[in-house]
Amino acid sequence: MTETPRPEISRHAEKHDRAARNFYPAEEEAQFSKSQPHSTPQTLDPAYELAFQDRDFLLREELRPVRFQLELLKPEMLLDEAGVGSTLVMYGSARIPPPHSVETALAGLADLPERDQRVVKNLVAKAKYYDEAYELARLASEKAIVEDGKRQFVVCSGGGPSIMEAANKGAHDAGADTIGLNIVLPHEQAPNSYVTPHLSFQFHYFALRKMHFLLRARAVAVFPGGFGTFDEFFELLTLIQTGKMKPMPILLFGKEFWTRVIDFEALADEGTIGHKDLELFRWCETADEAWGHIADFYKFEI
């Protein structure tokens, strides 16, 4: 019995079958478009440009929902591809000087107005928290906890200077990847040099940046800070208080600072929050103390 020969299949067809795609990927289509001559009034007009390559079109007011989607998707996809399962988020002021800059900050103090002298002294007094942020980030990173094939407690900051820099530096010095979520501001805002380059993100929308801070958060450390830190801290408390987020360790560093600028007990006594709500966070002064709270919450060895 003679066997019927198989029909010859081209390499292109084999590749097409393996890929299981009926259409060319957008990247290839863009190359096709780019290779075509653009010499007529029709092809030279912006209307002819592929929509996903038309920057002016993407920046139109009506495209805001699409830009929201892009800022949600890009970090989410890249963090997933990088194997990041959860994060240790660290908030804090961009103005607190690192300990090695204290001497410089105090130089010429006598020439300043009294109020400015007080401000400088207050900031210098908080320099110790730079070291604690560094130590907590280093400690968490050295643990190198992996669950379900994903890295856990990957240090994440706003990517800027001061406390944020200390967080990224601590993880970097431990040989671990670390995340920076920067925001576009009218004045210069660049990521600090300790953020892992492929985990350094920039946002246009504060709302999407705030969402990414908490999507993977498994613990949050909050150091003394200003409006931005307050905003992130109180939103996190609200989300957990209202049941929109599961409880997690919220580590509040600097009891002297926080109780001076916010009267938490008064809020509870006024009845606008419950006294039980004051248990949503834990006071901390040292990195070891903070990590102890995290270990106790998740029931693992320190």
C-alpha positions in Angstrom: 0.0 0.0 0.0 1.5 3.3 -1.1 1.4 6.1 1.5 -0.1 9.3 0.4 2.6 12.1 0.7 1.9 14.9 3.0 1.3 18.3 1.4 4.3 20.6 1.7 3.7 23.3 4.3 5.7 26.5 4.1 7.7 27.7 7.0 5.5 30.8 7.2 2.4 28.7 7.5 4.1 26.5 10.3 5.0 29.7 12.2 1.5 31.0 11.7 -0.1 27.8 13.1 2.2 27.8 16.1 1.5 31.4 16.9 -2.3 30.7 16.6 -2.9 34.3 15.5 -5.1 35.5 12.7 -3.9 39.0 12.7 -0.4 40.6 12.8 0.7 42.1 16.1 0.3 45.8 16.5 4.1 46.2 16.5 4.4 44.6 13.0 1.5 46.6 11.7 3.2 49.8 12.8 6.3 48.7 10.9 4.3 48.0 7.8 2.8 51.5 8.1 6.2 53.0 8.6 7.7 51.3 5.5 4.9 52.7 3.2 5.6 55.9 1.3 4.0 59.0 2.9 4.0 61.4 0.1 0.3 62.2 -0.6 -1.9 64.8 1.2 -3.9 61.9 2.5 -1.0 59.9 4.1 0.7 63.1 5.4 -2.4 64.2 7.3 -2.4 63.3 11.1 -5.8 61.6 10.6 -4.0 58.8 8.7 -1.6 58.1 11.6 -2.3 54.9 13.5 -4.3 55.8 16.6 -2.0 54.1 19.0 1.0 56.0 17.6 -0.7 59.3 17.4 0.6 61.2 20.5 -1.5 64.3 19.9 -4.6 62.1 19.8 -3.7 60.2 22.9 -3.2 63.4 24.8 -6.7 64.8 23.9 -9.1 65.5 26.8 -11.5 62.8 25.6 -8.8 60.2 25.9 -8.3 60.6 29.7 -10.1 57.2 30.4 -7.6 55.5 28.1 -4.7 57.1 29.8 -6.1 56.0 33.2 -6.1 52.4 31.9 -2.5 52.7 30.6 -1.3 54.0 34.0 -3.1 51.2 35.7 -1.9 48.5 33.3 1.8 49.3 32.7 3.1 49.1 36.3 0.8 46.1 37.0 2.1 44.2 34.0 5.8 45.0 34.6 5.6 44.2 38.4 3.9 40.9 37.6 6.6 40.1 35.0 9.2 40.9 37.6 7.8 38.4 40.0 6.7 40.9 42.6 4.1 39.3 44.8 3.7 41.9 47.5 5.4 45.1 48.8 6.5 46.8 51.9 5.4 50.4 51.2 7.3 53.3 52.9 5.9 56.8 53.1 7.7 59.8 54.5 8.9 63.4 54.1 11.1 64.5 51.2 12.6 67.2 53.5 14.2 65.3 56.3 18.0 65.4 56.0 20.0 62.2 56.1 22.3 62.0 59.1 25.4 62.8 57.0 23.9 66.1 55.9 23.0 67.3 59.4 26.1 69.3 59.9 25.5 71.1 56.6 21.9 71.8 57.5 23.0 73.4 60.8 25.7 75.5 59.2 24.8 79.2 59.3 21.8 78.6 61.6 22.5 81.7 63.6 22.0 83.9 60.5 18.4 82.7 60.0 15.2 84.2 61.4 14.1 82.5 64.6 11.2 80.7 63.0 13.5 79.3 60.3 16.0 78.2 62.9 13.2 76.2 64.7 12.2 74.6 61.4 15.8 73.5 60.6 16.2 72.1 64.2 13.0 70.2 63.9 14.0 68.6 60.6 17.4 67.7 61.9 15.8 66.1 64.9 14.1 63.7 62.5 17.3 62.7 60.7 17.3 59.5 62.8 14.3 58.2 60.8 16.4 58.2 57.6 18.5 55.5 59.3 15.4 53.6 60.6 13.8 53.6 57.1 17.1 52.3 55.7 17.4 49.6 58.3 13.8 48.4 57.9 14.1 48.2 54.1 17.5 46.4 54.4 16.0 44.0 57.0 12.9 43.2 54.9 15.0 42.7 51.7 17.6 40.4 53.4 14.8 38.1 54.4 14.2 37.5 50.7 10.8 35.9 51.4 9.3 34.0 48.5 5.8 32.6 48.4 4.1 30.9 45.4 7.1 31.7 43.3 6.7 35.4 43.9 8.9 37.8 45.9 7.2 39.2 49.0 7.7 42.5 50.9 9.6 44.1 48.0 10.4 47.7 49.2 8.4 50.4 47.5 8.7 54.1 47.9 7.6 57.3 46.1 11.0 57.2 44.5 12.2 60.6 45.7 14.7 61.9 48.2 15.0 61.7 52.0 12.9 58.9 53.6 12.1 57.5 50.1 15.7 57.4 49.2 16.6 55.7 52.5 14.0 53.0 51.8 15.3 52.3 48.3 18.9 52.5 49.4 18.3 49.9 52.2 16.9 47.4 49.7 19.5 48.2 47.1 22.4 47.7 49.6 20.8 44.3 50.5 21.1 43.3 46.9 17.4 43.3 46.3 15.2 45.0 43.7 13.2 48.0 44.9 10.3 50.0 43.4 10.0 53.7 42.9 6.6 55.3 42.1 7.4 58.9 40.9 4.9 61.6 40.0 5.2 64.3 37.4 5.4 67.7 39.2 5.8 71.3 38.0 9.2 71.4 39.6 12.0 68.8 39.0 11.2 65.3 40.4 13.6 62.6 39.5 13.9 59.1 40.9 16.7 58.5 43.4 19.6 56.5 42.2 18.8 53.4 44.3 15.5 52.5 42.6 15.8 49.5 40.4 15.7 50.9 36.8 13.2 48.4 35.4 10.9 49.0 38.5 11.1 52.8 38.3 7.7 54.2 37.2 6.4 57.7 36.5 2.8 58.7 36.9 0.7 61.6 35.6 -2.3 60.8 37.8 -2.0 60.9 41.6 -5.0 58.6 41.9 -3.4 55.8 39.9 -0.1 56.2 41.7 -1.9 55.9 45.1 -3.7 52.8 43.8 -0.4 51.1 42.9 1.0 51.9 46.3 -1.7 49.7 47.8 -2.5 47.1 45.2 0.4 44.8 46.4 1.0 46.3 49.8 1.4 43.8 52.6 2.7 46.3 55.2 3.0 50.0 55.2 5.6 52.1 57.2 4.7 55.7 57.7 7.4 58.2 58.8 7.0 61.9 59.7 5.9 63.8 56.6 3.8 66.5 55.1 0.6 66.8 53.1 1.5 63.9 50.8 2.3 61.5 53.7 -0.8 62.6 55.5 -2.9 62.0 52.4 -1.5 58.4 51.9 -1.7 57.6 55.6 -5.3 58.7 56.1 -6.6 57.2 52.9 -5.1 53.8 54.0 -6.7 54.1 57.4 -10.0 55.0 55.8 -9.9 52.0 53.3 -9.2 49.6 56.2 -11.7 51.2 58.6 -14.5 51.0 56.0 -13.6 47.4 55.0 -12.6 48.3 51.5 -9.1 46.8 52.2 -8.1 43.9 54.3 -6.2 44.8 57.6 -2.4 44.9 57.4 0.4 46.2 59.6 0.5 50.0 59.5 3.7 51.1 61.3 3.7 54.7 62.4 7.2 56.0 63.2 7.7 59.0 65.5 5.0 59.1 68.2 6.3 62.5 69.5 5.8 64.0 66.0 2.4 62.5 65.2 0.8 63.1 68.6 1.9 66.8 68.4 0.5 67.4 64.9 -2.6 65.2 65.3 -4.7 64.6 68.4 -5.9 61.0 67.7 -7.4 60.7 71.1 -9.4 63.8 70.6 -10.8 62.5 67.4 -12.0 59.4 69.2 -13.3 61.4 72.2 -15.3 63.6 69.8 -16.9 60.5 68.4 -15.9 61.1 64.8 -13.9 57.9 64.9 -14.1 55.0 67.3 -11.5 54.3 70.0 -11.1 50.9 68.3 -9.9 52.7 65.2 -6.7 53.7 67.0 -5.7 50.1 66.9 -5.4 50.2 63.1 -1.8 51.3 63.4 1.2 50.5 65.6 3.7 52.9 67.1 7.3 52.3 66.2 10.6 54.0 66.7 13.0 51.4 65.4 13.2 49.1 62.3 13.5 46.0 64.5 10.3 47.0 66.3 8.5 47.5 63.0 9.6 44.2 61.6 8.6 42.5 64.8 5.0 43.8 64.3 5.0 42.5 60.7 6.3 39.1 61.8 3.7 38.9 64.6 0.9 39.8 62.2 1.8 37.2 59.6 3.0 34.6 62.1 6.5 34.0 60.8 10.0 33.9 62.3 11.7 37.2 62.8 
